[in-house]
Amino acid sequence: MKNAIFYFSGTGNSLQVATDIAEKIGECEVLNLAKYNTNNEITAERVGLVFPVYFWGIPNIIARFLSEIKLAGNPYLFAVVTCGNTVGASLVQVNELLRAKNFKLHSGFMIKMPENYIVKYDAGSKEKQQKRFDDEALQVSAISKVVLNKIEQPLAKSKYLIDTLFGKPVNRSAAKDFPTNDINFRVNALCTGCGKCERICSVGNITMINNKPTWNHHCELCLGCLQNCPVEAINYGNKTQKRTRYTNPHVQL
């Protein structure tokens, strides 16, 4: 493969960005990094990573993926983070992990997408969501030109210094609890036992027992199970009952 983009996505935002960039640069595979066998050497000329910001930094699965991957030659490496507000320290963290393997991030970008951290926020109005989709299209065009020409440039960073300085320690502290935070998921009587939550979980953290989902405590906290439940039977504690579910309308996980 000439180009490869690896993505992690719970509601489809990062998948949309990965797919849109792949279409622009051409000759590109779009791969779910959660399903990728990191024993396989990556031989692409350009390698991209697209994922959401979690607590001002990277999800655990991104840290594991970057520590395990095998890169051949000297590929052009780029990353795009999707978020509701800030890039935090996420791109700095990616570059540090690549540096540990004697590689570096040649370019890094941030794209604001509709808010999907339903534990804290609503996704916003349809009009606000559409504005972000429109902006995404423009940003993808610009990013794709940089990637195609293998331009090395400074990584996107937050306008707030505190995000860069404290993003990494805050992120790594919070990330320790991600795997077991699934104890907060609740299933109500609306559940039909359809099993979509089990199928959509990219890390296999959900098992259907007696037609009800059970979480197995190696969660990535992507909230894909909650957001994608067709009958809204899954909630996170008592924080999400009244919030509107969101999944990206342009892709299918």
N, C-alpha and C positions, 0 to 999 in steps of 0.2 A: 504494500500500500504506500502511495506517495505521501499522503497526508492522513493524519488520524486525530480525532477529537474524542477525548474521554469525558463523560459527563456523570454527574450524580444529581438526581432530581426526585423530589417527593411529590410535587404537584405539577411539574411540567415546564416551569419557567426556564430552568437551566437546559432542559432538553430542547426547548424552542430555540434558544440562543445557539446551542451547539449545531442544531440542524440548519439554521439559517446561515451560519458562518460556513458550514460544510458546502452548502449549495453555492455560495459565492466563490469559494476558493477552488472548488472542483477536485475531482479524483481523491475524495476524502471519505473515510469510514467514520461513522459515528458509533461509539462503543460505550455501553453501560459499564463503568469501571467496577461496579459492585460484582459484576459477573465475569470480569476479565481474569484470566489465569496469569498472574504476574510472573510465573516461571517462563512465559513466552517472551522472547526478546522483541522489543519494539524497534522496527527498522525504518519507520517513516521519516521522510525528509523534514516535515513539519509536524510537531506534536502539540496539541492543545488540551487544556484542562478547563472545564466549565462546571462551576458548582456554586451553591449558595453560601453566603456568609452566615455563620452561626456564632452568636455572642461575640461579635467583633473579631472573629477569626475563622479558622477552618474546622469543618466537621472531622470527627475522628477517622472516618473512612478515608478522607483525603490524606491525612498524616500517614496512615498505614499504606495506602497505595503508593505514595511517593517514596516511602522507605523501602518498598519491595520491588518496584519496577526495575526492569533492565532495559537500558537505552543503548542502541547501537550507534556507533559513529558520533557525529556532532550535530544532532538535529536542532532546528530552530524551535525553541520552546516558548509557548505563550499560554497565558491563563486569562480567563474572564470570570469574574465573580458577579453573581446576581444578588441583589439585595433590595430592601425597602428603603434604606436610608444611607448607610455608610459602608465603605470598604473595610474599615477597621484596620487590623494588622494582617489580614488574610494573605495578601500578595507578598508581604515581607516574609511570612511564615513559609509560603511555597518556595520562595527563593532560597531561604535558609536550608530547607530540606533538600533542594536540588544541589546546593553548594556542598552539602555533606557527601554527595555522590560525584563531585567534581563536574557538575553541570551548572547552568545558571538560567534564570528566567530572562528571556530577551525582551519580552514586553508583557504588560499586565494591564487589564482594563476592568472597569466597573460598569455594569448596566443596571439601572433601577427598573425593577419589574413590579407588578402588582403585589402588594403585601400578602404573604401567606403564613406568617407566624400567628396562627389563629389563637394561640394561648394568650397573646397580648393585644392583637390588633384585628380589625376587620380589613378585608381586601380593598375597601373603598368602592365608590360608585362605579358603574359601568363606564361612565364618561372618563373618570380618572384612570381606570384600567386601560381604556383605549388610547389615552394620551401616552401612557407608558409603552404600549405596543407600537405606537407610531414612532416614538423616540427610539425604541429598540431597533427598528428597521434602519433608521439613519445611522445609528451607532455601529450596527453590524456592517454596513457598507464601508464605513471608515476603518473599522478594525480589520476587515478582510483585505483591504489594500495594504495595510501595514504588514499583515501576515504573508501575503503573496510576495511582497518585496523583501521579506525577511529583515525588516527594519528593527534595529535595537533602539529602544527608547526607555525613558524613566517609567517606573511602574506607577499606576494610578495610586493616589493616596488621599486620605481624608483631609478635609480642610481644617479639621480639629486635631491639634497636636496630641491631645489626651488620648485620642483613638489609637494613634500609632504607638505612643509610649506604653499605654496600659492595655491595649487590645489583646496582646499575646498572653500575659498572665491571667487576665480575666477569662479569656477563652479556654486556656488549658485548665484552669481551676474548675470552670463550669463543665468542661468536657468529661471530667472524671466521673460525673454522675449521669451522663447521657445514657449509658447502657441500662441502668436500673431505674431511670425515670419513667420507664414504661409501666411501673406500678400505679401510675396516676391515670392510666386509661380505664375508662368505664364503658360497659356495654349495657344498653337498656333493652326494654321489651320489644322495641321495634326491629331488632335484629332478626333477619330471615334465615341466617345460616348460609348465605350465598357463597361465602368464602373469598370474596373479592379482596378483602384486606390481606388474607394469607397469600394470595397470588401476587398482589402488587408490592408486597414487602420485598425490597431488593436485597435484603440481607437475611431473609428466611427467619425472621424473629417471631413470626406468628404461626401458631398451630391451632387448627380447629378441633376442639374437643366438645363432644355432645352438641355440635352445630353452633358453638360459640367460640370466638377467638380467645386464645390465651397467649400472652406475651412472655417471651423466654429470656428476657434480661440481657440481650446483646443488641439493644436498640440504638439506632442512629438519630432518633428524635426528628425524623424528617416530616412526621405527621401525615404521611401519605395515606395511612390506613384510615385516619379520621376524615381527612379531606375528601377521599374518594369513596367513602361508604355511600351506596346509593340511597339508603333510607335514613342517613344521619343518626345511626344507632350508637356511634362511638363518640365519646367525649373525653376531654382531658380534665380530670378533677371536676370542679364546678365552674370552670372558667370559660367553657366554649358553648354551652347550651344555647345561648341567644345570639351567637355569632354566625354570620353567613359563611358557608363553605366556599372554597375556591379551588378550582383546577384550571389550568391553562387551556383555553379553548382551541388552540392552534395545533396541539399535538396530542398523541395518545400514549400513555405510559405502557 
